[in-house]
Amino acid sequence: MTFSSEQTLVQHKPLKEEIFDVLHKQIIAGKYGPGDWLRQEDIASQMGVSMTPVREALDLLVAAGLAERVPYRGVRVREMSTKDVVEAYGLRLTLEAVIAREAANSITPQQVSGLEEMLEEMRNHETLDEMSNARRMSREFHSAIAETSGNSLLIKLYGVVSNAFPDWLLYEALFRKPELLADSMAATDSEHKAIVDALKRRDADQAVQKSIEHVMESGKWLEEYLNIPSELLREKEKQVSHLIRKQ
């Protein structure tokens, strides 16, 4: 594994965050696969840095849900069983719906403007090289919606569930099938915009529906690229079908 030009670090960010960004990008690009060990000493040597910021960067990867710490052995890229993925999918469906309804009832015009600005910024990061940034901004977008709910417990719970959701594996699929990139990014942008438009109108039913549909699109990717059995995903979707109010 080499870092090549990725060793160039932007000075205004803490070193641990720059190392995190490099490792994050390499995981999404498939240079590290599920179960691969992230050896602190090797990374420090290859990047020409001390072990302290590398250890801190690995802590950030664990907190972000991309890696897991194994006692007495170290840190490795997270492995997720089918059960793990299905459970995370079901919880994500439920929480996105609950958050959308609360957000629609409490969101302010300033918060709507903030979400619209985030959408504009995400449109500047739609190349393969920008996938790690795209993933980060997408997560920040959804977290910002959760923040508008004003429900502190819900916000914390959403953070836990979003870290458990294997969206980084879905981004990794785009590196294997780059021909899907343009359509995928356009579809994601359209889905995000539909959610924001519903929130802007304070249309709770539409916000819930668009949020659930957005997560269900990820479900299609889980089925096609991670080989998650369709019947397990459909069962989770049935459990939230009552949350969508037919127009």
CYANA upper distance limits for C-alpha pairs under 8 A (distance plus 0.5 A):
  1 MET  CA     31 LYS  CA      8.23
  2 THR  CA     46 GLN  CA      7.45
  3 PHE  CA      7 GLN  CA      6.29
  3 PHE  CA     22 VAL  CA      8.36
  3 PHE  CA     46 GLN  CA      7.63
  3 PHE  CA     47 MET  CA      7.43
  6 GLU  CA     22 VAL  CA      7.08
  7 GLN  CA     47 MET  CA      6.76
  9 LEU  CA     15 LEU  CA      8.17
  9 LEU  CA     18 GLU  CA      6.82
 10 VAL  CA     18 GLU  CA      7.81
 13 LYS  CA     17 GLU  CA      7.02
 13 LYS  CA     18 GLU  CA      7.11
 14 PRO  CA     18 GLU  CA      7.06
 15 LEU  CA     19 ILE  CA      6.73
 15 LEU  CA     53 PRO  CA      6.77
 16 LYS  CA     20 PHE  CA      6.57
 16 LYS  CA     53 PRO  CA      5.10
 16 LYS  CA     54 VAL  CA      6.77
 16 LYS  CA     56 GLU  CA      6.27
 16 LYS  CA     57 ALA  CA      5.28
 17 GLU  CA     21 ASP  CA      6.58
 17 GLU  CA     57 ALA  CA      6.75
 17 GLU  CA     60 LEU  CA      8.49
 18 GLU  CA     22 VAL  CA      6.87
 19 ILE  CA     23 LEU  CA      6.76
 19 ILE  CA     53 PRO  CA      8.07
 19 ILE  CA     54 VAL  CA      7.16
 19 ILE  CA     57 ALA  CA      6.44
 20 PHE  CA     24 HIS  CA      6.31
 20 PHE  CA     57 ALA  CA      5.26
 20 PHE  CA     58 LEU  CA      7.45
 20 PHE  CA     60 LEU  CA      7.27
 20 PHE  CA     61 LEU  CA      7.20
 21 ASP  CA     25 LYS  CA      6.54
 21 ASP  CA    132 SER  CA      7.94
 22 VAL  CA     26 GLN  CA      6.78
 23 LEU  CA     27 ILE  CA      6.63
 24 HIS  CA     28 ILE  CA      6.80
 24 HIS  CA     61 LEU  CA      7.86
 24 HIS  CA     66 LEU  CA      8.41
 24 HIS  CA    132 SER  CA      6.90
 25 LYS  CA     29 ALA  CA      6.55
 25 LYS  CA    131 MET  CA      7.74
 25 LYS  CA    132 SER  CA      5.53
 26 GLN  CA     30 GLY  CA      6.70
 26 GLN  CA     31 LYS  CA      5.66
 26 GLN  CA     32 TYR  CA      6.87
 27 ILE  CA     31 LYS  CA      6.22
 27 ILE  CA     32 TYR  CA      5.41
 27 ILE  CA     33 GLY  CA      7.18
 27 ILE  CA     77 VAL  CA      8.27
 27 ILE  CA    168 TRP  CA      8.45
 27 ILE  CA    172 GLU  CA      8.16
 28 ILE  CA     32 TYR  CA      8.49
 28 ILE  CA    131 MET  CA      7.92
 28 ILE  CA    132 SER  CA      7.21
 28 ILE  CA    168 TRP  CA      6.26
 28 ILE  CA    169 LEU  CA      7.21
 28 ILE  CA    171 TYR  CA      6.61
 28 ILE  CA    172 GLU  CA      5.13
 29 ALA  CA    171 TYR  CA      8.41
 29 ALA  CA    172 GLU  CA      5.87
 29 ALA  CA    175 PHE  CA      6.42
 30 GLY  CA    172 GLU  CA      6.46
 30 GLY  CA    175 PHE  CA      8.08
 32 TYR  CA     36 ASP  CA      6.50
 32 TYR  CA     77 VAL  CA      7.64
 33 GLY  CA     77 VAL  CA      7.05
 34 PRO  CA     76 ARG  CA      8.17
 34 PRO  CA     77 VAL  CA      5.48
 34 PRO  CA     78 ARG  CA      5.96
 34 PRO  CA     79 GLU  CA      5.41
 34 PRO  CA     80 MET  CA      8.39
 35 GLY  CA     76 ARG  CA      6.16
 35 GLY  CA     77 VAL  CA      5.59
 35 GLY  CA     78 ARG  CA      6.47
 35 GLY  CA     79 GLU  CA      6.01
 36 ASP  CA     76 ARG  CA      5.84
 36 ASP  CA     77 VAL  CA      5.94
 37 TRP  CA     74 GLY  CA      7.93
 37 TRP  CA     75 VAL  CA      6.46
 37 TRP  CA     76 ARG  CA      4.54
 37 TRP  CA     77 VAL  CA      6.90
 38 LEU  CA     43 ILE  CA      7.99
 38 LEU  CA     58 LEU  CA      8.49
 38 LEU  CA     74 GLY  CA      8.08
 38 LEU  CA     75 VAL  CA      6.09
 38 LEU  CA     76 ARG  CA      5.73
 38 LEU  CA     77 VAL  CA      7.62
 39 ARG  CA     43 ILE  CA      6.72
 39 ARG  CA     74 GLY  CA      7.80
 39 ARG  CA     75 VAL  CA      7.70
 40 GLN  CA     44 ALA  CA      6.62
 40 GLN  CA     51 MET  CA      7.11
 40 GLN  CA     54 VAL  CA      6.77
 40 GLN  CA     55 ARG  CA      7.03
 41 GLU  CA     45 SER  CA      6.66
 41 GLU  CA     51 MET  CA      7.17
 42 ASP  CA     46 GLN  CA      6.60
 43 ILE  CA     47 MET  CA      6.52
 43 ILE  CA     54 VAL  CA      7.59
 44 ALA  CA     48 GLY  CA      6.29
 44 ALA  CA     49 VAL  CA      5.59
 44 ALA  CA     50 SER  CA      6.23
 44 ALA  CA     51 MET  CA      6.04
 44 ALA  CA     54 VAL  CA      6.73
 45 SER  CA     49 VAL  CA      7.14
 45 SER  CA     50 SER  CA      8.36
 49 VAL  CA     53 PRO  CA      8.08
 49 VAL  CA     54 VAL  CA      8.23
 50 SER  CA     54 VAL  CA      7.59
 51 MET  CA     55 ARG  CA      6.55
 52 THR  CA     56 GLU  CA      6.80
 53 PRO  CA     57 ALA  CA      6.49
 54 VAL  CA     58 LEU  CA      6.67
 55 ARG  CA     59 ASP  CA      6.81
 56 GLU  CA     60 LEU  CA      6.92
 57 ALA  CA     61 LEU  CA      6.88
 58 LEU  CA     62 VAL  CA      6.78
 58 LEU  CA     67 ALA  CA      8.23
 58 LEU  CA     75 VAL  CA      7.69
 59 ASP  CA     63 ALA  CA      6.69
 60 LEU  CA     64 ALA  CA      6.55
 61 LEU  CA     65 GLY  CA      6.85
 61 LEU  CA     66 LEU  CA      5.96
 61 LEU  CA     67 ALA  CA      5.96
 62 VAL  CA     66 LEU  CA      6.42
 62 VAL  CA     67 ALA  CA      5.03
 62 VAL  CA     68 GLU  CA      5.80
 62 VAL  CA     69 ARG  CA      7.45
 63 ALA  CA     67 ALA  CA      8.38
 63 ALA  CA    163 ASN  CA      7.89
 64 ALA  CA    163 ASN  CA      5.93
 65 GLY  CA     78 ARG  CA      7.85
 65 GLY  CA    163 ASN  CA      5.07
 65 GLY  CA    164 ALA  CA      6.23
 65 GLY  CA    165 PHE  CA      8.37
 66 LEU  CA     77 VAL  CA      6.51
 66 LEU  CA     78 ARG  CA      6.04
 66 LEU  CA    163 ASN  CA      8.30
 66 LEU  CA    168 TRP  CA      7.94
 67 ALA  CA     75 VAL  CA      7.09
 67 ALA  CA     76 ARG  CA      5.99
 67 ALA  CA     77 VAL  CA      4.75
 67 ALA  CA     78 ARG  CA      4.84
 68 GLU  CA     75 VAL  CA      6.13
 68 GLU  CA     76 ARG  CA      6.15
 68 GLU  CA     77 VAL  CA      6.84
 68 GLU  CA     78 ARG  CA      5.79
 69 ARG  CA     73 ARG  CA      8.39
 69 ARG  CA     74 GLY  CA      6.23
 69 ARG  CA     75 VAL  CA      4.89
 69 ARG  CA     76 ARG  CA      7.09
 70 VAL  CA     74 GLY  CA      5.89
 70 VAL  CA     75 VAL  CA      6.51
 70 VAL  CA     76 ARG  CA      8.11
 80 MET  CA     84 ASP  CA      6.21
 80 MET  CA     85 VAL  CA      6.94
 81 SER  CA     85 VAL  CA      6.91
 82 THR  CA     86 VAL  CA      6.65
 82 THR  CA    228 ILE  CA      6.82
 83 LYS  CA     87 GLU  CA      6.57
 84 ASP  CA     88 ALA  CA      6.68
 85 VAL  CA     89 TYR  CA      6.59
 85 VAL  CA    165 PHE  CA      7.32
 85 VAL  CA    166 PRO  CA      7.38
 85 VAL  CA    228 ILE  CA      8.49
 86 VAL  CA     90 GLY  CA      6.70
 86 VAL  CA    228 ILE  CA      8.31
 86 VAL  CA    232 LEU  CA      7.35
 86 VAL  CA    233 LEU  CA      6.97
 86 VAL  CA    236 LYS  CA      8.20
 87 GLU  CA     91 LEU  CA      6.77
 88 ALA  CA     92 ARG  CA      6.50
 88 ALA  CA    161 VAL  CA      6.92
 88 ALA  CA    162 SER  CA      8.49
 88 ALA  CA    164 ALA  CA      6.52
 88 ALA  CA    165 PHE  CA      5.84
 89 TYR  CA     93 LEU  CA      6.73
 89 TYR  CA    165 PHE  CA      7.17
 89 TYR  CA    219 GLY  CA      7.93
 89 TYR  CA    233 LEU  CA      8.17
 89 TYR  CA    236 LYS  CA      8.00
 90 GLY  CA     94 THR  CA      6.93
 90 GLY  CA    233 LEU  CA      8.34
 90 GLY  CA    236 LYS  CA      5.59
 90 GLY  CA    237 GLU  CA      7.65
 91 LEU  CA     95 LEU  CA      6.55
 91 LEU  CA    161 VAL  CA      7.34
 92 ARG  CA     96 GLU  CA      6.40
 92 ARG  CA    158 TYR  CA      8.40
 92 ARG  CA    161 VAL  CA      6.96
 92 ARG  CA    162 SER  CA      7.54
 92 ARG  CA    165 PHE  CA      8.02
 92 ARG  CA    215 VAL  CA      7.92
 93 LEU  CA     97 ALA  CA      6.88
 93 LEU  CA    212 ILE  CA      6.34
 93 LEU  CA    215 VAL  CA      6.75
 93 LEU  CA    216 MET  CA      8.24
 93 LEU  CA    237 GLU  CA      7.99
 93 LEU  CA    240 VAL  CA      7.54
 94 THR  CA     98 VAL  CA      6.83
 94 THR  CA    240 VAL  CA      6.82
 95 LEU  CA     99 ILE  CA      6.40
 95 LEU  CA    158 TYR  CA      7.23
 96 GLU  CA    100 ALA  CA      6.46
 96 GLU  CA    208 VAL  CA      7.90
 96 GLU  CA    211 SER  CA      6.52
 96 GLU  CA    212 ILE  CA      7.15
 97 ALA  CA    101 ARG  CA      6.88
 97 ALA  CA    207 ALA  CA      8.37
 97 ALA  CA    208 VAL  CA      5.30
 97 ALA  CA    209 GLN  CA      7.99
 97 ALA  CA    211 SER  CA      6.74
 97 ALA  CA    212 ILE  CA      6.65
 97 ALA  CA    243 LEU  CA      7.68
 98 VAL  CA    102 GLU  CA      6.87
 98 VAL  CA    208 VAL  CA      7.92
 99 ILE  CA    103 ALA  CA      6.32
 99 ILE  CA    145 ILE  CA      7.89
 99 ILE  CA    146 ALA  CA      6.24
 99 ILE  CA    149 SER  CA      6.92
 99 ILE  CA    154 LEU  CA      8.15
100 ALA  CA    104 ALA  CA      6.52
100 ALA  CA    145 ILE  CA      8.00
100 ALA  CA    146 ALA  CA      8.27
100 ALA  CA    199 LEU  CA      8.19
100 ALA  CA    204 ALA  CA      7.27
100 ALA  CA    207 ALA  CA      5.96
100 ALA  CA    208 VAL  CA      5.70
100 ALA  CA    211 SER  CA      7.33
101 ARG  CA    105 ASN  CA      7.04
101 ARG  CA    204 ALA  CA      5.36
101 ARG  CA    205 ASP  CA      7.56
101 ARG  CA    207 ALA  CA      7.12
101 ARG  CA    208 VAL  CA      6.43
102 GLU  CA    106 SER  CA      6.88
102 GLU  CA    149 SER  CA      5.67
102 GLU  CA    204 ALA  CA      8.24
103 ALA  CA    107 ILE  CA      5.83
103 ALA  CA    145 ILE  CA      7.12
103 ALA  CA    146 ALA  CA      7.50
103 ALA  CA    148 THR  CA      5.92
103 ALA  CA    149 SER  CA      4.84
103 ALA  CA    150 GLY  CA      8.43
103 ALA  CA    199 LEU  CA      7.54
103 ALA  CA    204 ALA  CA      8.47
104 ALA  CA    149 SER  CA      8.43
104 ALA  CA    198 ALA  CA      8.12
104 ALA  CA    199 LEU  CA      5.35
104 ALA  CA    200 LYS  CA      8.06
104 ALA  CA    201 ARG  CA      8.45
104 ALA  CA    202 ARG  CA      5.14
104 ALA  CA    203 ASP  CA      6.73
104 ALA  CA    204 ALA  CA      5.57
104 ALA  CA    207 ALA  CA      7.43
105 ASN  CA    149 SER  CA      8.41
105 ASN  CA    202 ARG  CA      6.71
105 ASN  CA    204 ALA  CA      7.40
106 SER  CA    148 THR  CA      7.21
106 SER  CA    149 SER  CA      6.56
106 SER  CA    150 GLY  CA      8.11
107 ILE  CA    111 GLN  CA      6.76
107 ILE  CA    112 VAL  CA      7.48
107 ILE  CA    148 THR  CA      5.97
107 ILE  CA    149 SER  CA      7.45
107 ILE  CA    199 LEU  CA      7.73
107 ILE  CA    200 LYS  CA      8.36
107 ILE  CA    202 ARG  CA      8.24
108 THR  CA    112 VAL  CA      6.84
108 THR  CA    148 THR  CA      8.40
109 PRO  CA    113 SER  CA      6.72
109 PRO  CA    200 LYS  CA      7.95
110 GLN  CA    114 GLY  CA      6.75
111 GLN  CA    115 LEU  CA      6.81
111 GLN  CA    148 THR  CA      7.55
112 VAL  CA    116 GLU  CA      6.77
112 VAL  CA    196 VAL  CA      7.58
112 VAL  CA    199 LEU  CA      8.00
112 VAL  CA    200 LYS  CA      6.65
113 SER  CA    117 GLU  CA      6.68
114 GLY  CA    118 MET  CA      6.83
115 LEU  CA    119 LEU  CA      6.86
115 LEU  CA    141 PHE  CA      7.32
115 LEU  CA    144 ALA  CA      7.93
115 LEU  CA    145 ILE  CA      8.28
115 LEU  CA    196 VAL  CA      7.54
116 GLU  CA    120 GLU  CA      6.91
116 GLU  CA    193 LYS  CA      8.47
116 GLU  CA    196 VAL  CA      7.81
117 GLU  CA    121 GLU  CA      6.79
118 MET  CA    122 MET  CA      6.66
118 MET  CA    137 MET  CA      8.18
118 MET  CA    141 PHE  CA      7.18
119 LEU  CA    123 ARG  CA      7.00
119 LEU  CA    141 PHE  CA      8.47
119 LEU  CA    189 ASP  CA      7.82
119 LEU  CA    192 HIS  CA      8.05
119 LEU  CA    193 LYS  CA      7.91
120 GLU  CA    124 ASN  CA      7.72
121 GLU  CA    125 HIS  CA      7.88
122 MET  CA    126 GLU  CA      7.83
122 MET  CA    134 ALA  CA      6.93
122 MET  CA    137 MET  CA      7.08
122 MET  CA    138 SER  CA      8.12
123 ARG  CA    189 ASP  CA      8.17
125 HIS  CA    130 GLU  CA      5.81
125 HIS  CA    131 MET  CA      7.80
125 HIS  CA    133 ASN  CA      7.33
125 HIS  CA    134 ALA  CA      6.29
126 GLU  CA    130 GLU  CA      6.67
126 GLU  CA    131 MET  CA      7.51
126 GLU  CA    134 ALA  CA      7.39
126 GLU  CA    181 LEU  CA      8.48
126 GLU  CA    182 ALA  CA      8.18
126 GLU  CA    185 MET  CA      7.03
127 THR  CA    131 MET  CA      7.11
127 THR  CA    181 LEU  CA      8.20
128 LEU  CA    174 LEU  CA      8.20
128 LEU  CA    175 PHE  CA      7.39
128 LEU  CA    178 PRO  CA      8.07
128 LEU  CA    181 LEU  CA      8.15
130 GLU  CA    134 ALA  CA      6.50
131 MET  CA    135 ARG  CA      6.53
131 MET  CA    171 TYR  CA      7.38
132 SER  CA    136 ARG  CA      6.74
133 ASN  CA    137 MET  CA      6.58
134 ALA  CA    138 SER  CA      6.53
135 ARG  CA    139 ARG  CA      6.71
135 ARG  CA    167 ASP  CA      8.37
135 ARG  CA    168 TRP  CA      7.76
135 ARG  CA    171 TYR  CA      8.10
136 ARG  CA    140 GLU  CA      6.70
137 MET  CA    141 PHE  CA      6.50
138 SER  CA    142 HIS  CA      6.91
139 ARG  CA    143 SER  CA      6.59
139 ARG  CA    162 SER  CA      8.26
140 GLU  CA    144 ALA  CA      6.46
141 PHE  CA    145 ILE  CA      7.02
142 HIS  CA    146 ALA  CA      6.90
143 SER  CA    147 GLU  CA      6.69
143 SER  CA    155 ILE  CA      8.11
143 SER  CA    158 TYR  CA      8.19
143 SER  CA    159 GLY  CA      7.92
144 ALA  CA    148 THR  CA      6.96
145 ILE  CA    149 SER  CA      7.53
146 ALA  CA    150 GLY  CA      8.14
146 ALA  CA    151 ASN  CA      8.49
146 ALA  CA    154 LEU  CA      8.03
146 ALA  CA    155 ILE  CA      6.12
146 ALA  CA    158 TYR  CA      7.92
147 GLU  CA    151 ASN  CA      7.90
147 GLU  CA    152 SER  CA      8.40
147 GLU  CA    155 ILE  CA      6.73
149 SER  CA    155 ILE  CA      8.47
150 GLY  CA    155 ILE  CA      8.42
151 ASN  CA    155 ILE  CA      6.67
152 SER  CA    156 LYS  CA      6.80
153 LEU  CA    157 LEU  CA      6.67
154 LEU  CA    158 TYR  CA      6.53
155 ILE  CA    159 GLY  CA      6.85
156 LYS  CA    160 VAL  CA      7.09
157 LEU  CA    161 VAL  CA      6.86
158 TYR  CA    162 SER  CA      6.41
159 GLY  CA    163 ASN  CA      6.72
160 VAL  CA    164 ALA  CA      7.01
161 VAL  CA    165 PHE  CA      6.83
166 PRO  CA    170 LEU  CA      7.53
167 ASP  CA    171 TYR  CA      6.95
167 ASP  CA    218 SER  CA      8.47
168 TRP  CA    172 GLU  CA      6.68
169 LEU  CA    173 ALA  CA      6.95
169 LEU  CA    226 LEU  CA      8.46
170 LEU  CA    174 LEU  CA      7.55
170 LEU  CA    218 SER  CA      8.42
170 LEU  CA    221 TRP  CA      7.19
170 LEU  CA    222 LEU  CA      7.75
170 LEU  CA    225 TYR  CA      7.88
171 TYR  CA    175 PHE  CA      7.72
172 GLU  CA    176 ARG  CA      7.44
173 ALA  CA    177 LYS  CA      6.74
173 ALA  CA    225 TYR  CA      7.22
174 LEU  CA    178 PRO  CA      5.64
174 LEU  CA    179 GLU  CA      8.38
174 LEU  CA    180 LEU  CA      7.01
174 LEU  CA    181 LEU  CA      6.54
177 LYS  CA    181 LEU  CA      8.09
180 LEU  CA    184 SER  CA      6.48
181 LEU  CA    185 MET  CA      6.56
182 ALA  CA    186 ALA  CA      6.63
183 ASP  CA    187 ALA  CA      6.54
184 SER  CA    188 THR  CA      6.68
185 MET  CA    189 ASP  CA      6.62
186 ALA  CA    190 SER  CA      6.71
187 ALA  CA    191 GLU  CA      6.69
188 THR  CA    192 HIS  CA      6.61
188 THR  CA    214 HIS  CA      8.25
189 ASP  CA    193 LYS  CA      6.59
190 SER  CA    194 ALA  CA      6.70
191 GLU  CA    195 ILE  CA      6.94
191 GLU  CA    210 LYS  CA      7.54
191 GLU  CA    214 HIS  CA      6.46
192 HIS  CA    196 VAL  CA      6.87
192 HIS  CA    214 HIS  CA      8.23
193 LYS  CA    197 ASP  CA      6.52
194 ALA  CA    198 ALA  CA      6.74
194 ALA  CA    207 ALA  CA      8.44
194 ALA  CA    210 LYS  CA      6.99
195 ILE  CA    199 LEU  CA      6.77
195 ILE  CA    206 GLN  CA      8.27
195 ILE  CA    207 ALA  CA      5.92
195 ILE  CA    210 LYS  CA      6.07
195 ILE  CA    211 SER  CA      6.69
196 VAL  CA    200 LYS  CA      6.48
196 VAL  CA    207 ALA  CA      8.26
197 ASP  CA    201 ARG  CA      6.84
198 ALA  CA    202 ARG  CA      6.60
198 ALA  CA    203 ASP  CA      5.75
198 ALA  CA    204 ALA  CA      7.63
198 ALA  CA    206 GLN  CA      6.22
198 ALA  CA    207 ALA  CA      5.48
199 LEU  CA    203 ASP  CA      6.52
199 LEU  CA    204 ALA  CA      7.48
199 LEU  CA    207 ALA  CA      6.43
203 ASP  CA    207 ALA  CA      6.64
204 ALA  CA    208 VAL  CA      6.64
205 ASP  CA    209 GLN  CA      6.73
205 ASP  CA    244 ILE  CA      7.38
205 ASP  CA    245 ARG  CA      6.74
206 GLN  CA    210 LYS  CA      6.48
207 ALA  CA    211 SER  CA      6.50
208 VAL  CA    212 ILE  CA      6.65
208 VAL  CA    243 LEU  CA      7.90
208 VAL  CA    244 ILE  CA      7.12
209 GLN  CA    213 GLU  CA      6.61
209 GLN  CA    243 LEU  CA      8.39
209 GLN  CA    244 ILE  CA      5.95
209 GLN  CA    245 ARG  CA      8.19
210 LYS  CA    214 HIS  CA      6.56
211 SER  CA    215 VAL  CA      6.99
212 ILE  CA    216 MET  CA      6.64
213 GLU  CA    217 GLU  CA      6.85
214 HIS  CA    218 SER  CA      7.47
215 VAL  CA    219 GLY  CA      6.99
216 MET  CA    220 LYS  CA      7.06
216 MET  CA    237 GLU  CA      8.20
217 GLU  CA    221 TRP  CA      7.31
218 SER  CA    222 LEU  CA      6.75
219 GLY  CA    223 GLU  CA      6.76
219 GLY  CA    233 LEU  CA      7.30
220 LYS  CA    224 GLU  CA      6.67
221 TRP  CA    225 TYR  CA      6.09
221 TRP  CA    226 LEU  CA      7.72
222 LEU  CA    226 LEU  CA      5.48
222 LEU  CA    227 ASN  CA      6.97
222 LEU  CA    228 ILE  CA      6.24
223 GLU  CA    227 ASN  CA      5.37
223 GLU  CA    228 ILE  CA      5.07
223 GLU  CA    229 PRO  CA      6.70
223 GLU  CA    230 SER  CA      6.46
223 GLU  CA    233 LEU  CA      8.41
224 GLU  CA    228 ILE  CA      7.98
228 ILE  CA    232 LEU  CA      8.11
228 ILE  CA    233 LEU  CA      8.06
229 PRO  CA    233 LEU  CA      7.31
230 SER  CA    234 ARG  CA      6.56
231 GLU  CA    235 GLU  CA      6.63
232 LEU  CA    236 LYS  CA      7.13
233 LEU  CA    237 GLU  CA      6.84
234 ARG  CA    238 LYS  CA      6.65
235 GLU  CA    239 GLN  CA      7.03
236 LYS  CA    240 VAL  CA      7.54
237 GLU  CA    241 SER  CA      6.77
238 LYS  CA    242 HIS  CA      8.37
240 VAL  CA    244 ILE  CA      7.99
